[in-house]
């Protein structure tokens, strides 16, 4: 895996994806993108939309911080162990997210988001295995 993509390259791609994901969550929050295409149609009203998307945005920003720590954009120091464990958590999250997208009844989650999360999983794995 280490020979397929470089550590920094994988990290940079993940950082770009986290930034794009944050923008998507903001667009969903502001109802520019219809919320029916995400969360497996679990969002029923404005309050659940606010809750789900706020949590998703916070998690996305936390993931970006862990990735930035791991690839050295933020000096880790004593937090290096947090970055290492965090990358494994992010990898597991993306794998579970992929399974959720595959199981979803929303076709855009099956056809678009599932392949994206597979790629994100592999990129996160690339960072997680790096010492």
The first five atom37 places (N, CA, C, CB, O) and aatype in JSON, in Angstrom:
{
  "aatype": [20, 20, 20, 20, 20, 20, 20, 20, 20, 20, 20, 20, 20, 20, 20, 20, 20, 20, 20, 20, 20, 20, 20, 20, 20, 20, 20, 20, 20, 20, 20, 20, 20, 20, 20, 20, 20, 20, 20, 20, 20, 20, 20, 20, 20, 20, 20, 20, 20, 20, 20, 20, 20, 20, 20, 20, 20, 20, 20, 20, 20, 20, 20, 20, 20, 20, 20, 20, 20, 20, 20, 20, 20, 20, 20, 20, 20, 20, 20, 20, 20, 20, 20, 20, 20, 20, 20, 20, 20, 20, 20, 20, 20, 20, 20, 20, 20, 20, 20, 20, 20, 20, 20, 20, 20, 20, 20, 20, 20, 20, 20, 20, 20, 20, 20, 20, 20, 20, 20, 20, 20, 20, 20, 20, 20, 20, 20, 20, 20, 20, 20],
  "atom_mask": [
    [1, 1, 1, 1, 1],
    [1, 1, 1, 1, 1],
    [1, 1, 1, 1, 1],
    [1, 1, 1, 1, 1],
    [1, 1, 1, 1, 1],
    [1, 1, 1, 1, 1],
    [1, 1, 1, 1, 1],
    [1, 1, 1, 1, 1],
    [1, 1, 1, 1, 1],
    [1, 1, 1, 1, 1],
    [1, 1, 1, 1, 1],
    [1, 1, 1, 1, 1],
    [1, 1, 1, 1, 1],
    [1, 1, 1, 1, 1],
    [1, 1, 1, 1, 1],
    [1, 1, 1, 1, 1],
    [1, 1, 1, 1, 1],
    [1, 1, 1, 1, 1],
    [1, 1, 1, 1, 1],
    [1, 1, 1, 1, 1],
    [1, 1, 1, 1, 1],
    [1, 1, 1, 1, 1],
    [1, 1, 1, 1, 1],
    [1, 1, 1, 1, 1],
    [1, 1, 1, 1, 1],
    [1, 1, 1, 1, 1],
    [1, 1, 1, 1, 1],
    [1, 1, 1, 1, 1],
    [1, 1, 1, 1, 1],
    [1, 1, 1, 1, 1],
    [1, 1, 1, 1, 1],
    [1, 1, 1, 1, 1],
    [1, 1, 1, 1, 1],
    [1, 1, 1, 1, 1],
    [1, 1, 1, 1, 1],
    [1, 1, 1, 1, 1],
    [1, 1, 1, 1, 1],
    [1, 1, 1, 1, 1],
    [1, 1, 1, 1, 1],
    [1, 1, 1, 1, 1],
    [1, 1, 1, 1, 1],
    [1, 1, 1, 1, 1],
    [1, 1, 1, 1, 1],
    [1, 1, 1, 1, 1],
    [1, 1, 1, 1, 1],
    [1, 1, 1, 1, 1],
    [1, 1, 1, 1, 1],
    [1, 1, 1, 1, 1],
    [1, 1, 1, 1, 1],
    [1, 1, 1, 1, 1],
    [1, 1, 1, 1, 1],
    [1, 1, 1, 1, 1],
    [1, 1, 1, 1, 1],
    [1, 1, 1, 1, 1],
    [1, 1, 1, 1, 1],
    [1, 1, 1, 1, 1],
    [1, 1, 1, 1, 1],
    [1, 1, 1, 1, 1],
    [1, 1, 1, 1, 1],
    [1, 1, 1, 1, 1],
    [1, 1, 1, 1, 1],
    [1, 1, 1, 1, 1],
    [1, 1, 1, 1, 1],
    [1, 1, 1, 1, 1],
    [1, 1, 1, 1, 1],
    [1, 1, 1, 1, 1],
    [1, 1, 1, 1, 1],
    [1, 1, 1, 1, 1],
    [1, 1, 1, 1, 1],
    [1, 1, 1, 1, 1],
    [1, 1, 1, 1, 1],
    [1, 1, 1, 1, 1],
    [1, 1, 1, 1, 1],
    [1, 1, 1, 1, 1],
    [1, 1, 1, 1, 1],
    [1, 1, 1, 1, 1],
    [1, 1, 1, 1, 1],
    [1, 1, 1, 1, 1],
    [1, 1, 1, 1, 1],
    [1, 1, 1, 1, 1],
    [1, 1, 1, 1, 1],
    [1, 1, 1, 1, 1],
    [1, 1, 1, 1, 1],
    [1, 1, 1, 1, 1],
    [1, 1, 1, 1, 1],
    [1, 1, 1, 1, 1],
    [1, 1, 1, 1, 1],
    [1, 1, 1, 1, 1],
    [1, 1, 1, 1, 1],
    [1, 1, 1, 1, 1],
    [1, 1, 1, 1, 1],
    [1, 1, 1, 1, 1],
    [1, 1, 1, 1, 1],
    [1, 1, 1, 1, 1],
    [1, 1, 1, 1, 1],
    [1, 1, 1, 1, 1],
    [1, 1, 1, 1, 1],
    [1, 1, 1, 1, 1],
    [1, 1, 1, 1, 1],
    [1, 1, 1, 1, 1],
    [1, 1, 1, 1, 1],
    [1, 1, 1, 1, 1],
    [1, 1, 1, 1, 1],
    [1, 1, 1, 1, 1],
    [1, 1, 1, 1, 1],
    [1, 1, 1, 1, 1],
    [1, 1, 1, 1, 1],
    [1, 1, 1, 1, 1],
    [1, 1, 1, 1, 1],
    [1, 1, 1, 1, 1],
    [1, 1, 1, 1, 1],
    [1, 1, 1, 1, 1],
    [1, 1, 1, 1, 1],
    [1, 1, 1, 1, 1],
    [1, 1, 1, 1, 1],
    [1, 1, 1, 1, 1],
    [1, 1, 1, 1, 1],
    [1, 1, 1, 1, 1],
    [1, 1, 1, 1, 1],
    [1, 1, 1, 1, 1],
    [1, 1, 1, 1, 1],
    [1, 1, 1, 1, 1],
    [1, 1, 1, 1, 1],
    [1, 1, 1, 1, 1],
    [1, 1, 1, 1, 1],
    [1, 1, 1, 1, 1],
    [1, 1, 1, 1, 1],
    [1, 1, 1, 1, 1],
    [1, 1, 1, 1, 1],
    [1, 1, 1, 1, 1],
    [1, 1, 1, 1, 1]
  ],
  "atom_positions": [
    [[0.82, -1.19, 0.0], [0.0, 0.0, 0.0], [0.87, 1.26, 0.0], [-0.93, 0.0, 1.2], [0.52, 2.26, -0.63]],
    [[1.99, 1.19, 0.71], [2.86, 2.35, 0.81], [3.46, 2.73, -0.53], [3.97, 2.08, 1.81], [3.83, 3.89, -0.74]],
    [[3.55, 1.78, -1.45], [4.14, 2.06, -2.75], [3.12, 2.64, -3.72], [4.74, 0.8, -3.33], [3.5, 3.26, -4.72]],
    [[1.83, 2.44, -3.46], [0.8, 2.94, -4.36], [0.61, 4.45, -4.26], [-0.51, 2.25, -4.07], [0.41, 5.13, -5.27]],
    [[0.67, 4.97, -3.04], [0.47, 6.41, -2.84], [1.33, 6.85, -1.66], [-1.05, 6.75, -2.59], [1.44, 6.16, -0.66]],
    [[1.93, 8.01, -1.81], [2.79, 8.54, -0.76], [1.99, 9.01, 0.44], [3.62, 9.67, -1.3], [0.8, 9.32, 0.34]],
    [[2.67, 9.07, 1.57], [2.06, 9.48, 2.83], [1.48, 10.89, 2.74], [3.09, 9.4, 3.95], [0.31, 11.11, 3.05]],
    [[2.31, 11.84, 2.32], [1.86, 13.24, 2.23], [0.75, 13.4, 1.2], [3.04, 14.16, 1.86], [-0.21, 14.15, 1.42]],
    [[0.87, 12.69, 0.09], [-0.14, 12.79, -0.95], [-1.49, 12.28, -0.44], [0.28, 11.99, -2.2], [-2.52, 12.91, -0.66]],
    [[-1.48, 11.14, 0.25], [-2.71, 10.6, 0.82], [-3.31, 11.58, 1.84], [-2.44, 9.23, 1.49], [-4.52, 11.79, 1.88]],
    [[-2.44, 12.17, 2.66], [-2.9, 13.15, 3.65], [-3.49, 14.39, 3.01], [-1.77, 13.53, 4.55], [-4.51, 14.9, 3.46]],
    [[-2.83, 14.88, 1.97], [-3.34, 16.07, 1.28], [-4.69, 15.8, 0.62], [-2.34, 16.54, 0.23], [-5.59, 16.64, 0.67]],
    [[-4.83, 14.64, 0.02], [-6.11, 14.28, -0.6], [-7.2, 14.2, 0.46], [-6.01, 12.94, -1.37], [-8.31, 14.68, 0.26]],
    [[-6.88, 13.58, 1.6], [-7.86, 13.49, 2.69], [-8.22, 14.88, 3.22], [-7.31, 12.62, 3.83], [-9.38, 15.14, 3.53]],
    [[-7.25, 15.77, 3.34], [-7.53, 17.13, 3.81], [-8.47, 17.86, 2.84], [-6.22, 17.93, 3.98], [-9.41, 18.54, 3.27]],
    [[-8.22, 17.71, 1.56], [-9.09, 18.33, 0.56], [-10.5, 17.74, 0.66], [-8.51, 18.13, -0.88], [-11.49, 18.47, 0.59]],
    [[-10.58, 16.43, 0.82], [-11.89, 15.78, 0.94], [-12.63, 16.24, 2.2], [-11.71, 14.25, 0.96], [-13.84, 16.43, 2.16]],
    [[-11.91, 16.42, 3.29], [-12.55, 16.89, 4.53], [-13.07, 18.32, 4.35], [-11.56, 16.84, 5.72], [-14.15, 18.65, 4.84]],
    [[-12.31, 19.15, 3.64], [-12.76, 20.52, 3.36], [-14.01, 20.5, 2.49], [-11.64, 21.33, 2.67], [-14.97, 21.22, 2.76]],
    [[-14.0, 19.67, 1.45], [-15.18, 19.56, 0.58], [-16.38, 19.0, 1.34], [-14.87, 18.66, -0.63], [-17.51, 19.45, 1.14]],
    [[-16.13, 18.03, 2.2], [-17.2, 17.45, 3.0], [-17.81, 18.49, 3.95], [-16.68, 16.25, 3.79], [-19.02, 18.52, 4.14]],
    [[-16.96, 19.32, 4.54], [-17.46, 20.39, 5.41], [-18.35, 21.35, 4.62], [-16.28, 21.16, 6.06], [-19.39, 21.79, 5.12]],
    [[-17.94, 21.67, 3.4], [-18.75, 22.55, 2.55], [-20.09, 21.89, 2.23], [-18.0, 22.89, 1.24], [-21.13, 22.55, 2.28]],
    [[-20.08, 20.6, 1.92], [-21.33, 19.89, 1.63], [-22.25, 19.92, 2.85], [-21.03, 18.42, 1.22], [-23.45, 20.16, 2.7]],
    [[-21.71, 19.68, 4.05], [-22.54, 19.72, 5.25], [-23.13, 21.11, 5.47], [-21.73, 19.28, 6.47], [-24.27, 21.24, 5.89]],
    [[-22.35, 22.15, 5.2], [-22.87, 23.51, 5.31], [-23.97, 23.77, 4.29], [-21.74, 24.53, 5.13], [-24.98, 24.39, 4.61]],
    [[-23.78, 23.29, 3.07], [-24.8, 23.47, 2.03], [-26.08, 22.72, 2.38], [-24.27, 22.98, 0.67], [-27.18, 23.19, 2.08]],
    [[-25.95, 21.57, 3.01], [-27.14, 20.83, 3.46], [-27.81, 21.58, 4.61], [-26.76, 19.38, 3.9], [-29.03, 21.69, 4.65]],
    [[-27.02, 22.09, 5.54], [-27.56, 22.86, 6.66], [-28.35, 24.07, 6.17], [-26.44, 23.32, 7.59], [-29.41, 24.38, 6.71]],
    [[-27.83, 24.75, 5.14], [-28.5, 25.93, 4.61], [-29.49, 25.59, 3.5], [-27.47, 26.9, 4.08], [-30.03, 26.47, 2.84]],
    [[-29.73, 24.27, 3.33], [-30.74, 23.75, 2.41], [-30.51, 24.11, 0.94], [-32.09, 24.24, 2.82], [-31.45, 24.22, 0.16]],
    [[-29.25, 24.31, 0.59], [-28.88, 24.48, -0.81], [-28.9, 23.11, -1.49], [-27.48, 25.17, -0.96], [-29.34, 22.98, -2.63]],
    [[-28.44, 22.11, -0.77], [-28.51, 20.71, -1.2], [-29.65, 20.07, -0.42], [-27.13, 19.94, -0.97], [-29.75, 20.25, 0.79]],
    [[-30.52, 19.32, -1.11], [-31.64, 18.69, -0.39], [-31.16, 17.65, 0.62], [-32.62, 18.05, -1.38], [-30.33, 16.79, 0.3]],
    [[-31.69, 17.73, 1.83], [-31.26, 16.81, 2.88], [-31.8, 15.4, 2.69], [-31.7, 17.34, 4.23], [-31.38, 14.49, 3.4]],
    [[-32.7, 15.21, 1.75], [-33.25, 13.88, 1.51], [-32.24, 12.9, 0.91], [-34.44, 13.98, 0.6], [-32.44, 11.69, 0.93]],
    [[-31.14, 13.44, 0.37], [-30.17, 12.56, -0.28], [-29.13, 12.0, 0.69], [-29.46, 13.3, -1.39], [-28.28, 11.2, 0.29]],
    [[-29.19, 12.42, 1.95], [-28.21, 11.95, 2.94], [-28.93, 11.35, 4.14], [-27.28, 13.1, 3.39], [-30.14, 11.5, 4.29]],
    [[-28.16, 10.67, 4.97], [-28.65, 10.09, 6.23], [-29.71, 9.02, 6.01], [-29.2, 11.18, 7.11], [-30.5, 8.75, 6.92]],
    [[-29.76, 8.42, 4.85], [-30.7, 7.33, 4.6], [-32.15, 7.73, 4.85], [-30.36, 6.15, 5.47], [-32.96, 6.92, 5.3]],
    [[-32.45, 8.97, 4.54], [-33.81, 9.53, 4.72], [-34.28, 9.53, 6.17], [-34.8, 8.76, 3.87], [-35.48, 9.45, 6.42]],
    [[-33.35, 9.61, 7.12], [-33.72, 9.62, 8.53], [-34.13, 11.01, 9.01], [-32.56, 9.12, 9.37], [-34.79, 11.14, 10.04]],
    [[-33.75, 12.05, 8.28], [-34.07, 13.41, 8.7], [-35.53, 13.7, 8.33], [-33.11, 14.46, 8.03], [-35.92, 13.61, 7.17]],
    [[-36.31, 14.03, 9.36], [-37.75, 14.25, 9.17], [-38.15, 15.71, 9.29], [-38.52, 13.44, 10.16], [-39.16, 16.12, 8.71]],
    [[-37.38, 16.51, 10.05], [-37.76, 17.9, 10.27], [-36.52, 18.77, 10.44], [-38.68, 18.02, 11.5], [-35.39, 18.28, 10.41]],
    [[-36.75, 20.07, 10.61], [-35.65, 21.03, 10.7], [-34.76, 20.81, 11.92], [-36.2, 22.44, 10.74], [-33.55, 21.01, 11.84]],
    [[-35.33, 20.4, 13.03], [-34.52, 20.2, 14.23], [-33.59, 18.99, 14.08], [-35.42, 20.02, 15.47], [-32.43, 19.05, 14.51]],
    [[-34.07, 17.91, 13.48], [-33.19, 16.76, 13.26], [-32.15, 17.08, 12.19], [-34.0, 15.53, 12.85], [-31.02, 16.59, 12.26]],
    [[-32.51, 17.89, 11.2], [-31.53, 18.33, 10.2], [-30.41, 19.1, 10.88], [-32.21, 19.21, 9.11], [-29.23, 18.86, 10.61]],
    [[-30.76, 20.03, 11.75], [-29.76, 20.82, 12.46], [-28.87, 19.93, 13.32], [-30.44, 21.89, 13.33], [-27.65, 20.1, 13.32]],
    [[-29.44, 19.0, 14.04], [-28.68, 18.11, 14.91], [-27.74, 17.21, 14.1], [-29.63, 17.25, 15.75], [-26.54, 17.18, 14.37]],
    [[-28.27, 16.49, 13.13], [-27.47, 15.56, 12.34], [-26.33, 16.28, 11.63], [-28.36, 14.83, 11.32], [-25.18, 15.82, 11.68]],
    [[-26.62, 17.37, 10.97], [-25.61, 18.05, 10.17], [-24.59, 18.79, 11.04], [-26.28, 19.03, 9.22], [-23.43, 18.91, 10.65]],
    [[-24.99, 19.3, 12.19], [-24.04, 19.93, 13.1], [-23.06, 18.9, 13.63], [-24.77, 20.63, 14.26], [-21.85, 19.14, 13.67]],
    [[-23.57, 17.74, 14.04], [-22.69, 16.67, 14.52], [-21.76, 16.23, 13.39], [-23.53, 15.46, 15.03], [-20.56, 16.04, 13.62]],
    [[-22.29, 16.07, 12.19], [-21.46, 15.65, 11.05], [-20.38, 16.68, 10.75], [-22.33, 15.43, 9.81], [-19.24, 16.32, 10.44]],
    [[-20.71, 17.95, 10.85], [-19.74, 19.01, 10.59], [-18.64, 19.01, 11.65], [-20.43, 20.38, 10.55], [-17.46, 19.16, 11.33]],
    [[-19.01, 18.86, 12.91], [-18.03, 18.81, 14.0], [-17.1, 17.6, 13.84], [-18.74, 18.76, 15.38], [-15.88, 17.72, 14.0]],
    [[-17.67, 16.44, 13.52], [-16.86, 15.23, 13.32], [-15.9, 15.43, 12.14], [-17.77, 14.0, 13.07], [-14.73, 15.05, 12.22]],
    [[-16.39, 16.02, 11.07], [-15.55, 16.28, 9.9], [-14.37, 17.19, 10.27], [-16.38, 16.92, 8.78], [-13.24, 16.95, 9.84]],
    [[-14.64, 18.23, 11.04], [-13.57, 19.14, 11.45], [-12.58, 18.46, 12.4], [-14.17, 20.38, 12.13], [-11.38, 18.72, 12.33]],
    [[-13.08, 17.6, 13.29], [-12.18, 16.83, 14.16], [-11.3, 15.89, 13.34], [-12.99, 16.02, 15.2], [-10.11, 15.75, 13.6]],
    [[-11.91, 15.23, 12.36], [-11.13, 14.36, 11.48], [-10.05, 15.16, 10.76], [-12.05, 13.66, 10.45], [-8.92, 14.69, 10.65]],
    [[-10.38, 16.34, 10.28], [-9.39, 17.18, 9.59], [-8.24, 17.54, 10.53], [-10.05, 18.46, 9.04], [-7.08, 17.56, 10.12]],
    [[-8.57, 17.82, 11.8], [-7.52, 18.11, 12.77], [-6.61, 16.92, 13.0], [-8.13, 18.56, 14.09], [-5.39, 17.08, 13.07]],
    [[-7.18, 15.73, 13.13], [-6.37, 14.52, 13.34], [-5.47, 14.28, 12.13], [-7.28, 13.29, 13.59], [-4.3, 13.95, 12.27]],
    [[-6.04, 14.44, 10.94], [-5.25, 14.25, 9.72], [-4.12, 15.28, 9.66], [-6.15, 14.37, 8.46], [-2.98, 14.94, 9.32]],
    [[-4.43, 16.54, 9.99], [-3.4, 17.59, 9.99], [-2.31, 17.28, 11.0], [-4.04, 18.96, 10.29], [-1.13, 17.54, 10.74]],
    [[-2.68, 16.75, 12.15], [-1.68, 16.32, 13.15], [-0.81, 15.2, 12.57], [-2.37, 15.84, 14.45], [0.42, 15.23, 12.69]],
    [[-1.46, 14.23, 11.97], [-0.74, 13.05, 11.47], [0.27, 13.41, 10.38], [-1.74, 12.02, 10.93], [1.38, 12.89, 10.36]],
    [[-0.13, 14.3, 9.47], [0.78, 14.61, 8.36], [1.7, 15.79, 8.65], [-0.03, 14.9, 7.11], [2.51, 16.18, 7.8]],
    [[1.59, 16.36, 9.86], [2.55, 17.36, 10.27], [2.17, 18.8, 10.01], [3.8, 17.1, 9.63], [3.01, 19.69, 10.18]],
    [[0.94, 19.08, 9.59], [0.52, 20.47, 9.4], [0.31, 21.17, 10.74], [-0.77, 20.53, 8.56], [0.44, 22.39, 10.85]],
    [[0.0, 20.38, 11.75], [-0.07, 20.87, 13.12], [0.99, 20.07, 13.89], [-1.53, 20.7, 13.76], [1.03, 18.84, 13.81]],
    [[1.82, 20.76, 14.61], [2.87, 20.07, 15.37], [2.22, 19.2, 16.43], [3.85, 21.07, 16.04], [1.46, 19.67, 17.28]],
    [[2.51, 17.92, 16.36], [1.86, 16.96, 17.24], [2.5, 16.89, 18.61], [1.87, 15.59, 16.61], [1.8, 16.93, 19.62]],
    [[3.82, 16.79, 18.66], [4.49, 16.66, 19.95], [3.93, 15.49, 20.73], [4.36, 17.95, 20.76], [4.01, 14.34, 20.29]],
    [[3.37, 15.8, 21.89], [2.79, 14.76, 22.74], [1.49, 14.19, 22.17], [2.55, 15.3, 24.13], [1.03, 13.13, 22.58]],
    [[0.91, 14.91, 21.23], [-0.36, 14.46, 20.64], [-0.17, 13.44, 19.52], [-1.12, 15.65, 20.12], [-1.15, 13.02, 18.9]],
    [[1.07, 13.05, 19.25], [1.31, 12.1, 18.15], [0.56, 10.79, 18.37], [2.8, 11.82, 18.01], [0.06, 10.2, 17.41]],
    [[0.48, 10.34, 19.6], [-0.26, 9.1, 19.89], [-1.74, 9.29, 19.59], [-0.05, 8.67, 21.37], [-2.4, 8.36, 19.12]],
    [[-2.27, 10.48, 19.85], [-3.66, 10.8, 19.54], [-3.87, 10.75, 18.03], [-4.04, 12.19, 20.11], [-4.88, 10.24, 17.55]],
    [[-2.91, 11.3, 17.3], [-3.0, 11.29, 15.84], [-2.96, 9.86, 15.3], [-1.86, 12.11, 15.22], [-3.71, 9.51, 14.39]],
    [[-2.1, 9.03, 15.87], [-1.99, 7.65, 15.41], [-3.27, 6.86, 15.7], [-0.79, 6.96, 16.08], [-3.78, 6.17, 14.82]],
    [[-3.77, 6.97, 16.91], [-5.01, 6.27, 17.26], [-6.19, 6.86, 16.48], [-5.28, 6.35, 18.79], [-7.07, 6.14, 16.01]],
    [[-6.18, 8.18, 16.37], [-7.25, 8.86, 15.63], [-7.36, 8.41, 14.18], [-7.03, 10.34, 15.67], [-8.46, 8.29, 13.65]],
    [[-6.22, 8.15, 13.54], [-6.26, 7.7, 12.14], [-6.89, 6.33, 12.03], [-4.84, 7.67, 11.55], [-7.6, 6.06, 11.06]],
    [[-6.66, 5.45, 13.0], [-7.31, 4.14, 12.98], [-8.81, 4.3, 13.2], [-6.7, 3.21, 14.05], [-9.61, 3.58, 12.59]],
    [[-9.2, 5.21, 14.06], [-10.63, 5.47, 14.29], [-11.28, 6.01, 13.02], [-10.83, 6.48, 15.46], [-12.38, 5.6, 12.65]],
    [[-10.58, 6.93, 12.33], [-11.1, 7.48, 11.08], [-11.24, 6.37, 10.04], [-10.19, 8.6, 10.56], [-12.24, 6.32, 9.32]],
    [[-10.24, 5.5, 9.94], [-10.31, 4.38, 9.0], [-11.53, 3.51, 9.29], [-9.02, 3.53, 9.08], [-12.29, 3.18, 8.38]],
    [[-11.72, 3.14, 10.55], [-12.87, 2.29, 10.92], [-14.17, 3.02, 10.63], [-12.8, 1.9, 12.42], [-15.12, 2.4, 10.14]],
    [[-14.23, 4.31, 10.92], [-15.43, 5.1, 10.64], [-15.77, 5.05, 9.15], [-15.24, 6.56, 11.09], [-16.92, 4.82, 8.78]],
    [[-14.77, 5.27, 8.29], [-15.03, 5.25, 6.85], [-15.46, 3.87, 6.36], [-13.79, 5.71, 6.09], [-16.3, 3.77, 5.46]],
    [[-14.9, 2.82, 6.92], [-15.33, 1.47, 6.54], [-16.8, 1.27, 6.93], [-14.43, 0.39, 7.24], [-17.59, 0.77, 6.12]],
    [[-17.16, 1.65, 8.15], [-18.56, 1.52, 8.59], [-19.48, 2.42, 7.77], [-18.68, 1.87, 10.08], [-20.61, 2.04, 7.46]],
    [[-18.99, 3.62, 7.43], [-19.78, 4.52, 6.59], [-20.02, 3.91, 5.22], [-19.07, 5.87, 6.46], [-21.11, 4.04, 4.66]],
    [[-19.01, 3.26, 4.68], [-19.15, 2.59, 3.39], [-20.25, 1.52, 3.46], [-17.81, 1.95, 2.95], [-21.1, 1.43, 2.57]],
    [[-20.21, 0.73, 4.52], [-21.24, -0.31, 4.68], [-22.63, 0.31, 4.81], [-20.94, -1.17, 5.93], [-23.6, -0.21, 4.25]],
    [[-22.73, 1.42, 5.53], [-24.0, 2.12, 5.65], [-24.48, 2.67, 4.32], [-23.89, 3.24, 6.65], [-25.68, 2.62, 4.02]],
    [[-23.57, 3.2, 3.52], [-23.94, 3.72, 2.2], [-24.42, 2.6, 1.28], [-22.75, 4.46, 1.56], [-25.36, 2.78, 0.51]],
    [[-23.77, 1.46, 1.37], [-24.18, 0.31, 0.54], [-25.56, -0.18, 0.95], [-23.15, -0.83, 0.65], [-26.36, -0.56, 0.09]],
    [[-25.83, -0.17, 2.25], [-27.11, -0.66, 2.76], [-28.25, 0.34, 2.63], [-26.96, -1.05, 4.2], [-29.41, -0.01, 2.85]],
    [[-27.94, 1.57, 2.28], [-28.94, 2.63, 2.22], [-29.96, 2.39, 1.11], [-28.27, 3.98, 2.01], [-29.67, 1.76, 0.09]],
    [[-31.16, 2.9, 1.34], [-32.2, 2.8, 0.31], [-32.15, 3.98, -0.65], [-33.58, 2.72, 0.96], [-32.93, 4.04, -1.6]],
    [[-31.26, 4.93, -0.41], [-31.11, 6.1, -1.27], [-30.05, 5.78, -2.32], [-30.71, 7.36, -0.44], [-28.9, 5.49, -1.99]],
    [[-30.45, 5.84, -3.58], [-29.56, 5.4, -4.66], [-28.28, 6.25, -4.77], [-30.3, 5.44, -5.98], [-27.23, 5.71, -5.12]],
    [[-28.35, 7.54, -4.48], [-27.13, 8.36, -4.56], [-26.1, 7.92, -3.52], [-27.47, 9.86, -4.35], [-24.89, 8.02, -3.76]],
    [[-26.57, 7.43, -2.37], [-25.64, 6.93, -1.36], [-24.97, 5.65, -1.85], [-26.36, 6.67, -0.02], [-23.79, 5.43, -1.6]],
    [[-25.73, 4.8, -2.54], [-25.18, 3.55, -3.08], [-24.19, 3.81, -4.22], [-26.3, 2.64, -3.57], [-23.1, 3.24, -4.24]],
    [[-24.58, 4.65, -5.14], [-23.82, 4.81, -6.38], [-22.7, 5.84, -6.31], [-24.75, 5.18, -7.47], [-21.69, 5.7, -7.0]],
    [[-22.86, 6.86, -5.48], [-21.87, 7.94, -5.43], [-21.06, 7.89, -4.14], [-22.56, 9.3, -5.57], [-19.83, 7.85, -4.16]],
    [[-21.76, 7.9, -3.01], [-21.05, 8.03, -1.73], [-20.31, 6.76, -1.33], [-22.03, 8.4, -0.65], [-19.25, 6.85, -0.71]],
    [[-20.83, 5.59, -1.65], [-20.14, 4.34, -1.28], [-18.76, 4.24, -1.92], [-21.0, 3.12, -1.69], [-17.79, 3.95, -1.22]],
    [[-18.63, 4.47, -3.24], [-17.27, 4.41, -3.82], [-16.34, 5.48, -3.26], [-17.35, 4.57, -5.34], [-15.14, 5.25, -3.1]],
    [[-16.89, 6.66, -2.95], [-16.06, 7.72, -2.37], [-15.54, 7.3, -1.01], [-16.85, 9.03, -2.26], [-14.36, 7.5, -0.7]],
    [[-16.41, 6.7, -0.18], [-15.97, 6.3, 1.15], [-15.0, 5.11, 1.1], [-17.17, 5.96, 2.02], [-14.19, 4.95, 2.01]],
    [[-15.08, 4.3, 0.07], [-14.08, 3.24, -0.1], [-12.71, 3.87, -0.32], [-14.45, 2.3, -1.3], [-11.72, 3.45, 0.28]],
    [[-12.66, 4.88, -1.18], [-11.4, 5.57, -1.45], [-10.89, 6.27, -0.19], [-11.58, 6.6, -2.59], [-9.7, 6.21, 0.13]],
    [[-11.8, 6.94, 0.53], [-11.41, 7.6, 1.77], [-10.89, 6.59, 2.8], [-12.59, 8.38, 2.36], [-9.94, 6.88, 3.53]],
    [[-11.51, 5.43, 2.84], [-11.04, 4.36, 3.75], [-9.61, 3.96, 3.43], [-11.96, 3.14, 3.66], [-8.78, 3.82, 4.33]],
    [[-9.33, 3.78, 2.16], [-7.98, 3.37, 1.75], [-6.95, 4.46, 2.04], [-7.96, 3.03, 0.27], [-5.83, 4.17, 2.46]],
    [[-7.33, 5.72, 1.83], [-6.42, 6.83, 2.14], [-6.17, 6.91, 3.64], [-7.0, 8.16, 1.61], [-5.04, 7.13, 4.08]],
    [[-7.22, 6.73, 4.43], [-7.06, 6.75, 5.89], [-6.2, 5.58, 6.36], [-8.44, 6.71, 6.58], [-5.38, 5.74, 7.27]],
    [[-6.38, 4.42, 5.75], [-5.55, 3.27, 6.07], [-4.08, 3.57, 5.76], [-6.02, 2.03, 5.31], [-3.19, 3.21, 6.52]],
    [[-3.84, 4.23, 4.63], [-2.47, 4.59, 4.26], [-1.81, 5.45, 5.33], [-2.45, 5.33, 2.91], [-0.64, 5.26, 5.66]],
    [[-2.57, 6.4, 5.87], [-2.02, 7.25, 6.94], [-1.89, 6.5, 8.25], [-2.89, 8.48, 7.13], [-0.95, 6.72, 9.01]],
    [[-2.85, 5.62, 8.52], [-2.85, 4.89, 9.79], [-1.66, 3.95, 9.92], [-4.14, 4.09, 9.93], [-1.12, 3.78, 11.01]],
    [[-1.23, 3.35, 8.82], [-0.13, 2.38, 8.88], [1.23, 3.06, 8.96], [-0.17, 1.46, 7.68], [2.23, 2.41, 9.28]],
    [[1.3, 4.35, 8.66], [2.57, 5.08, 8.71], [2.97, 5.37, 10.16], [2.46, 6.4, 7.91], [2.14, 5.81, 10.97]],
    [[4.21, 5.13, 10.49], [4.71, 5.4, 11.85], [5.1, 6.84, 12.0], [5.89, 4.52, 12.18], [5.53, 7.24, 13.08]]
  ]
}
